[in-house]
Amino acid sequence: MTDKTIPFSLRDEHETEMRRTMVAIYEALQEKGYNPISQLVGYILSEDPTYITTHNNARSLVRRIDRDELLQVLVKEYLGVDN
């Protein structure tokens, strides 16, 4: 009998959820006619939630994401590293 156990990582799941949340925020900003990248960068740099629309609960969603953790994930993704 072959063991078909798949390793489960809470970190991977957390990053996947963060990605889903960021996509939802991006889409809400886009729907309201904002430049999502500029708005998200403004929020990340300032932590001022008014950069994020309340449309589709986006402002509430962005407050659930730890900015330091988000920046770490963004830099890792940009550089293509896993650690």
C-alpha positions, 0 to 999 in steps of 0.5 A: 500500500502506497502512502499518498499523504500530501504535506499540508502547510498552514503557511501556504494556505495562509498565503493563498488566502491572502492572495484571494483577499488581495484579488478581491480588493483589486477587483473592487478598486477596479470596479469603482474606477480606481487604479488598483495598483496605485491605490494598493501601493498607497495603502501599503506605504501609508497604512491609510485605509482611505486608499481602499474603497468600501465597495464590496467590503474591500476596506474591511478585507485589507485590514485583515492583512498584515502589511509586513507579511504582505511585503515579505510575500511580495518580495519573495514572489518578485525574486522567485525565492521560497524562503 
